Amino acid sequence: MGLIESIKENARKELKTIVLPESEDERVLKAAQIVLEEKTANVILIGNEDTIKSDAASCGANIEGATIIDPKSFDKIDAYIDELVELRKKKGLSREEATEIMTTEPRFFGCMMVRLGDADGLVAGSNSPTADVLRAAIQVIKTAPGINTVSSTFIMETADGKFGDNGLILFADCAVNPEPNAEQLADIASATAATAKSVVGLEPRVAMLSFSTMGSAKHPLVDKVQYACEILEDREVDFAYDGEMQADAAIVEAIGAKKAPNSSVAGKANVLVFPDLQSGNIGYKLVQRFAGAAAHGPIVQGLNKPVNDLSRGCSVEDISNLVAITATQC
């Protein structure tokens, strides 16, 4: 069974409710049909019911079984508005402004559904920039306890199965934080370890990557990764980690044994935390193209409840797959 099928199988065991706020996109409506047919989640579509049903009929999407909610006629809208005012009171948000946001910004409305427990997670981004999706998520859902950094990970699935766990290895952060400091790197490590457990079912072994292995080079960039490891030690995290280490020492057992002989992670890491966004983004794209690996993501992590962002060039399959991934994060 491939990774996505395994994730879908897990999602079916306990159905979660996922909000799809961009119902004006026919790809979302077609993806909703797949999700409902495959029974990987319950679906909530945001918008005018007549318009959504008409658009679904026009594009041939069967959305029977989906819940459609129009914020303008929603019976809990006053509670949603009050909650947003409370959340943003330090920013001086008025009730009039909160009403406008809740009734015209489906991403904010959807995130409030998740915050208040009327849904379990949200998937958006097919019709909006990443910044808009994350802004709504950060302002409404907030970060998870003990985590101050929203980040992302890609699950890399390689065909030969040589690295990670049977070819599965997580790369972070490849999409959100350009220049994370040591504390943010520690947050990224913790969040990615949690994703490895909850979504992929792996026992995480986290390598904190650098161009140095265990002090082989001296540089402020190396110092940052070393300090991130010290922070993880101070936090007494419940997963295996080590670093700083070079990529080959992290994933090749013979090299790990030579360069870091006392490490429990070197040579067998299944989570790679890159020191910055440039290296992470370049790294996952090289592996994707040179090795023909499937790159599942980016999966957003560090939030109090799951919200995931789509590429605006996503396919229908990308959306339905991400719904299943989001359901397993819940």
Protein Blocks (a to p, Z undefined) as FASTA:
>chain_A
ZZklmmmmmmmmmccddddfblmbmklmmmmmmmmmnopaccddeddfklmmmmmmmnop
afehiacddfklccklmmmmmmmmmmmmmnopafklmmmmmmmmmklmmmmmmmnopafb
dcehjlccfklmmmmmmmmnopaehiabdcdddddddfklmgcjehiacdddfklmmbac
fklmmmmmmmmmmmmmmmnopacddddddfbeehiagcfklmmmmmmmmmmmmnopabdc
dddddfklmmmmklmmmmmmmbckgopacbdcdfbfklmmmmmmmmmmmnopacedddde
hiabdcddddfkbcfklmmmmmmmmmmmZZ
